[in-house]
């Protein structure tokens, strides 16, 4: 795998060297002769507007708008057989223009989509994404008695090549705090079906939101860690579980949350980047273990 981050670091060094040497700065493109375009798009299933950032890997970093617009982008619903040419919007980063292409349509669950970038000289990059399914959720119990209790969340439509990640959100000191839930007590997939059951513990989730100081974890197994903000210190007992249901393309982040920092983490033919779809929702539940301070 090519380490594109090293190339980017090298380009930054060239930039600083050029600035110190003269007023006119010309930055050469990445040394990426095997790729035509970089593509990044993280589509949200329920959003009517999604954006895909696209760049010609052979163009200079400081190219003007006419140079970076020298290609067309087509978005296809492969299951329905429809095709749309996307328009762009310009976003500036440090005064450098970047193109975000607009997907202005409602996505449908468990549907195959394809994005194609084609330049005027015939260079083509293409990538596919499949949207995840949509589940009916059940949560048991809807109200817990203490912050030591478990809750059971059941999903009825999670395919084998999809997965779900959770965040817990609580209110403390007048503000909301979210943390990714890493302490899943039990996760069970019903064989031969799309049903998924997850058991989460409130105290363990609070550790993920308010982790203990490093000294408190030395020689102590994670199951015995305590949060720096206890349950009875929260503003109220209303808790939010935000879950993200990922499509199959997101397999690259199942084990490594930093994988998407690498431009080559996705499956782009003759290109770099990542293109995938996800579905983000929120579940509310209440625990009587927290005094209502509002």
N, C-alpha and C positions, 0 to 999 in steps of 0.2 A: 504494500500500500504506500502510495506517495504521501509524504508528509507535507501537505499544502501549507500548514501553519508555519513551517520553516521558510517556505517561499515568501509568505506574507511578511514575516519578520525581515527577510532580506530586502523586500521591496520598501519597507519602512526605513531601513538603513540607507538605501539608495536615495530616498526622499530627503532625509536629513543631510546627506552629503551634497545633494544638488542644491538645497537651500543655502548651504554655507558657501557654495562655489559661485553661483550666479543667480540672476533673477528669474530667468526662464528655466522652468523645470519640466523635463519630459521623462515620464516613468514608463519603462518598457513593460509589456504584459508579462503575466506569469509564464514561466517556462513549461507550459503544459501543451505540448504539441499533439497529444492524443485526444484532447477534449475540445469541444466547440463552445459550449455554454455552461455556466454554473446556474443551478436552479434550486431555489429553496421555497417550499410552500407547505405550511402546516394548516390544512383546511379543517374548519370546525363544522361538524355536520349540521347543526341548527342555525348557522349563520347564513343570511342571504347574500352577504358580501365576504369573499375571501380574497387573499392577495398572494401572488407568487412573485418573488424577487428573482430577476433574471439578469445575467451579465455575460457579455462576450468575453471569454477567457483570453482572447488574443488582442483585445483592445487595451490601450494604456489606461492606468487607473484614473488619470485626469482627462480622459477624453470628453469632448463636448457632447451636447445632447444629440446632434445629428449622427455622430459616430455610434453612440450607444443604442440608438433606435434602429439600427440597420438590420432588423430581423422581424419576423412575424411569429405570433404565438397562437396556437390552436388548442382548444380544450374540447375533448370528446367524451360523451357518455357512451361507452362501448356497448352497454346492455341495451340502451334505447336506440343506438345508431344515430345520435345527433352530434352536431359539430358547431362550434362557435369560435370566431376569431376574437381574441381578447384585446381590449384597449388598455392603455397604460396610464399610470399617474407617476409623477416625478417626485422622489423623496431625496432630500439633500442631507448628506452626512459629512460634517466638516467642510461644507461648501462644495462637495463633490456630488454630482447628480447620480441617482440610482433609479432604475425602473422597477416599479411594482405593477404587475399586471392584474387586472380586476376580474375575478370570477363572480359574475352577477347572476347567480341562479341558485335555486334551492337544491341542495344535494339530497339524494335518496339513500336510505340505509342499504348496506351490503350490495353496493353497485360498483362496477369497474369503470374507472376514468383514466384517460390518457392525456398527457400534455406534450405537445410537440413544438420545438423552437426551430425555425428554419431561416437561415441567412440568405441574403441576396446572391451569394456566391455558391449556394448549395449545401453549406454546412448544416447538419441536422443533429439535434439532441432530443431524445424522447424519454419519457418516464411514465410509470403507471402508479395508480393508488386505488385501493379498495376501501370504501367506507365501512365502518363497523356496524353491527346490528344495534337495535334499540331494545332495551329490556324493560319489562315490568318489574319494579323493585318491591320487595317486601322486607320490612325491618322489624325484628323482634328482640326485646320489647320496644314499644314506641316511647315508653317512659321507664327509666331505671331508677332504682332506689338509692344506690350508692355509686361512688366513683370507682369501685372495685369490680363492678359488674361487667359481664360480657354482653355484646350485642351481636346478633346474627343478621347478616345482610344476604339476601338471595337474589340472584339475577337469573332470568330465564332465557337469555339469548346471547350467550358469549361463545363464539365458535372457537375451535381448538387453536387457530392461528391468531386469535385476538387475546388481549389481556387488559387488566384494569389496575390502575393505581389510585390511591386514596390520599386525601389530605384532611386533617381535622382543623376546624376553625372555631375559636372560642373568643369571648370578649373579656378583656382584662384591662383595668385602668382606663376604661373608656375607649379602647381601641380593639380592633379585631386582629388576632394572630392566627396564622395558618402554618402548619408544618406537615411535610410528607410523612405519611404513616408507614414506618418501616417494620413495626412489630406486629405483623399479622399472625395471630395465634393459630389459626387454622384456615386452610383454603382447600376446598374440596370440589372437584369437577365430577359431575355425574356421568359415568361412562356411557357413551352412545347417545348423549344428548348435549344440548347447549346450555345446560343449567350449571351455575356456579354458586357455591355457598362460601361465605367468608365470615369468620368469627374475629371480632376486634374487642380489645379490652380498653376501657376508658382511661385507666391510670397509665397503661403503656402508651396510649396515643398521646397523652399529655407530656410524656417524656420526649416524644418526637417534636412536640411544639415548643416545649421549654426544657431543653436538654440540661442535664446536670453539669456542673463545672468539671473540668478534666480530673481534678484531684479526687472527686467523689467516685470516679469510675475505676480507679487503680485497684487491680486485684479483686474487683467486684463483678460478678456475672451480670450481663445486661438485664436479666429478669428481676434483679434486685435494685435497679436504679430508680431514683425518685426525681420527679420534675422539680425545677427551681421555683415554679409557681404551682402550688397545690390546688386541688379541686375546689376547696372551700374558700380560696382567695379570688376566684373568678367573679365577674360582675353578676352573672346569672347562670342558670342551669341549661340554657339553650345552646346546643352544640350543632355545628354544621359539618357534615361529611361531604366534601367535594370529591367526586370521583371522575376520572377520565378513562373512557373506554377507547382503546387504541385499535386501529386497523392493523392488518398483518405487516405492513411496511415498517412499523415501529419496533420490530423485533430487535433492531440494533440498540435500543435503549432499555430493553428488558433487564439486562444485567449491568449496564453502564450508563448512568445518567449524563455523562459528559460526552457520549458518543456523537451527539449532534453538533458538537463544536468542530468536528472534523468534516470538511466539505464533502469528502468522499464516502461518508457513512451510508448514503442511500444508493438506490439502484437506478442510475441515470445512464442510459446508453449513449456513448460518445459525449459524455459530459460529467460534471461534478454536481454534488448537492444531495438534497433530500426532498421527497414529495410524498406526503401521506395525509391521512384523514383521521380525525378523532371526534369524540362526543363527550362534552363536559357537562355534568349535572350536579345538583346539590340535594342532599337529604338533611332534614332537620329532625333532631330528637331531643328529649329533655331528660335530665337527671335531677332527682330530688336531693341528691347529695350536695348541691350547691345552694347556699342561701340567696334569695333574690334581693340584690342590693340596689335595684333600680327604683 
